[in-house]
Amino acid sequence: MKREGISIAKERWAFKGKRRKYHAEAKRKNPLVYKEAVRLLKEKESVMNIHCETVLTRNTIYMIKKELNDK
């Protein structure tokens, strides 16, 4: 039942999924964390070190890294 509703919403472009918490246009403390992760990635820090220094999960760091490489 739920899957059917999601598939119908996707067809209408109403279902967009979960919003990203850490991105360049984020509000409050989130842009600071994002900018710190970007800075550390540009300094060639490892994902594990960034994970230990920030509150970000490794998957989030990999997403940010991919986003930077795509630009």
C-alpha positions in Angstrom: 0.0 0.0 0.0 2.7 2.5 1.0 4.9 1.5 -1.9 2.0 2.1 -4.3 1.5 5.6 -2.9 5.2 6.4 -3.2 5.4 5.2 -6.8 2.3 7.3 -7.7 3.9 10.3 -6.0 7.2 9.8 -7.8 5.3 9.8 -11.1 3.8 13.2 -10.2 7.2 14.4 -9.0 5.7 15.0 -5.6 8.0 12.5 -3.8 11.5 14.0 -3.5 12.9 11.9 -0.7 14.7 13.1 2.4 16.4 16.5 2.4 20.1 16.7 2.8 21.2 18.1 6.1 24.8 19.1 5.3 25.2 21.2 2.1 26.5 24.6 1.1 23.2 26.4 1.6 22.3 24.8 5.0 21.1 26.8 8.0 22.4 27.2 11.5 25.4 25.1 12.5 25.2 22.7 9.5 27.1 25.0 7.0 30.0 25.3 9.5 30.3 21.5 9.6 30.0 21.3 5.8 32.6 23.9 5.3 35.0 22.2 7.7 34.5 18.9 5.9 35.2 20.6 2.5 38.3 22.3 3.9 39.6 19.0 5.2 38.8 17.2 1.9 40.7 19.8 0.0 43.7 19.3 2.4 43.6 15.6 1.3 42.6 14.4 4.8 41.3 10.9 5.0 37.6 10.2 5.3 38.1 8.4 8.6 40.0 11.4 10.1 37.3 13.8 9.0 34.7 11.4 10.5 36.6 11.5 13.8 37.0 15.3 13.8 33.4 16.2 12.8 29.9 14.8 13.6 29.5 13.6 10.0 29.2 10.0 9.0 31.5 8.5 6.5 28.7 8.1 4.0 27.9 11.8 4.3 31.6 12.6 3.8 31.7 10.4 0.7 28.7 12.2 -0.7 30.3 15.6 -0.1 33.5 14.3 -1.7 31.6 13.1 -4.8 29.7 16.4 -5.0 33.1 18.3 -5.0 34.5 16.0 -7.7 31.5 16.5 -9.9 31.9 20.3 -9.9 
